[in-house]
Amino acid sequence: MFPTSFKSANKSINLINNILDISAIESGKVKIQIEDVDLHEVIKDTISELTFLTKKKSIHLESNLDLSLIVKADRQRITQILQNLLTNAIKFTPNDGTISIDVEDNQSFVNVSVKDSGVGIPKELLSKIFKRNEFTSRPGTEGEAGTGYGLPLVYNLIKEHGSTLTVESQENLGSKFTFQLKKAL
């Protein structure tokens, strides 16, 4: 009984924190602390934290990281963005699937993409997934539950970084989420 109660309590806490974060961002109360951030380190640490989830589903997680790529970002919020995008990718990727984090150096910007070989997003939900007042949560490939607030939070955090979040998705072929960060000079 304890594990189920713990999971329920943890899900409730995550839901409340996501709603509070979105509300704080929308009301202008969240201040992004821009600093020089080693993107390789943040991605490596985030992958390390989530390895237990990929192992549980035998998902292959790959990345192409530049060892010395420094960006202008809020370290805590970029970590939160990557955690949300990766946990969603894991949630919607079936056993033995693949997830990749690609970083592309584009002169003064860096494109960061999280791509999965998962179930994809139905066309009718694509225009709604970044809106917090639209319920788009679906169970994952192993019945994993979600709150429906992760992507709206990510969307708003990326917006606070002066960027946009885009998505490409096809049902049964997977999804790709991409955003940009400014490179440190």
NORMO-V302718 format. One record per pair of residues at least 4 apart in sequence whose ideal C-beta (glycine too) atoms are under 6 Angstrom apart, sorted by the first residue. I is the first residue (numbers start at 0). J is the second residue. D is the distance in Angstrom with one decimal. If there is no record, write none. Layout:
i->I j->J d->D
i->I j->J d->D
This chain:
i->1 j->5 d->5.9
i->14 j->146 d->4.3
i->17 j->148 d->3.8
i->17 j->152 d->5.1
i->18 j->148 d->6.0
i->20 j->152 d->5.5
i->21 j->131 d->5.4
i->21 j->151 d->5.8
i->21 j->152 d->5.3
i->21 j->155 d->5.9
i->23 j->28 d->4.4
i->23 j->29 d->4.6
i->24 j->29 d->4.6
i->24 j->155 d->4.4
i->31 j->73 d->4.4
i->31 j->159 d->4.7
i->32 j->73 d->4.9
i->33 j->71 d->5.3
i->35 j->69 d->5.1
i->35 j->183 d->4.5
i->36 j->70 d->5.5
i->36 j->72 d->4.7
i->36 j->74 d->4.9
i->37 j->69 d->5.9
i->38 j->68 d->4.7
i->38 j->70 d->5.0
i->39 j->64 d->4.6
i->39 j->66 d->5.5
i->39 j->68 d->5.7
i->41 j->77 d->5.6
i->41 j->78 d->5.7
i->42 j->64 d->5.9
i->42 j->100 d->5.8
i->45 j->78 d->6.0
i->45 j->81 d->4.5
i->45 j->82 d->5.8
i->49 j->85 d->5.4
i->52 j->89 d->4.8
i->53 j->58 d->4.2
i->53 j->60 d->4.9
i->56 j->94 d->5.0
i->57 j->94 d->5.2
i->57 j->95 d->5.0
i->58 j->92 d->5.5
i->58 j->96 d->5.2
i->58 j->98 d->5.9
i->59 j->97 d->4.8
i->60 j->98 d->4.9
i->61 j->99 d->4.9
i->62 j->100 d->4.1
i->63 j->101 d->5.6
i->64 j->102 d->5.9
i->69 j->183 d->4.2
i->70 j->109 d->5.7
i->70 j->180 d->4.2
i->70 j->182 d->5.8
i->71 j->181 d->4.4
i->71 j->183 d->5.4
i->72 j->77 d->4.6
i->72 j->180 d->5.3
i->76 j->156 d->5.0
i->80 j->153 d->5.1
i->80 j->156 d->5.4
i->81 j->85 d->5.9
i->83 j->149 d->4.4
i->83 j->153 d->4.8
i->84 j->113 d->4.3
i->84 j->176 d->5.3
i->88 j->92 d->5.8
i->88 j->98 d->4.7
i->88 j->113 d->5.6
i->88 j->115 d->3.9
i->90 j->139 d->3.6
i->90 j->143 d->4.7
i->91 j->117 d->3.8
i->91 j->118 d->5.1
i->91 j->139 d->5.6
i->92 j->96 d->3.8
i->92 j->98 d->5.9
i->92 j->115 d->4.6
i->92 j->116 d->6.0
i->92 j->117 d->3.9
i->93 j->140 d->4.5
i->96 j->116 d->4.4
i->97 j->116 d->4.6
i->98 j->115 d->4.7
i->99 j->114 d->5.0
i->100 j->113 d->5.6
i->101 j->112 d->4.5
i->102 j->109 d->6.0
i->102 j->111 d->5.6
i->103 j->110 d->4.2
i->104 j->109 d->5.9
i->105 j->110 d->5.7
i->107 j->182 d->5.7
i->108 j->179 d->4.7
i->109 j->180 d->5.1
i->109 j->182 d->5.7
i->110 j->177 d->5.9
i->110 j->179 d->5.6
i->111 j->178 d->5.7
i->112 j->175 d->5.7
i->112 j->177 d->4.4
i->113 j->176 d->5.1
i->114 j->175 d->4.1
i->115 j->173 d->4.8
i->115 j->174 d->5.8
i->116 j->173 d->4.7
i->117 j->173 d->4.9
i->119 j->168 d->4.8
i->119 j->169 d->5.1
i->119 j->170 d->4.1
i->119 j->171 d->5.8
i->119 j->172 d->5.5
i->119 j->173 d->5.7
i->119 j->174 d->5.7
i->120 j->124 d->5.4
i->120 j->125 d->5.6
i->120 j->168 d->4.2
i->120 j->174 d->5.7
i->124 j->128 d->5.9
i->124 j->135 d->4.9
i->127 j->133 d->3.8
i->127 j->135 d->5.2
i->128 j->135 d->5.1
i->128 j->150 d->4.9
i->129 j->150 d->5.7
i->129 j->151 d->5.6
i->129 j->154 d->4.0
i->131 j->151 d->4.0
i->134 j->147 d->5.2
i->135 j->147 d->5.6
i->136 j->145 d->4.4
i->136 j->147 d->3.4
i->138 j->142 d->5.2
i->139 j->143 d->3.4
i->148 j->152 d->5.8
i->154 j->164 d->5.0
i->157 j->162 d->5.0
i->157 j->164 d->4.7
i->157 j->178 d->4.7
i->162 j->178 d->5.0
i->162 j->179 d->4.6
i->164 j->178 d->5.0
i->165 j->177 d->5.1
i->166 j->176 d->5.3
i->167 j->175 d->4.6
i->168 j->174 d->3.9
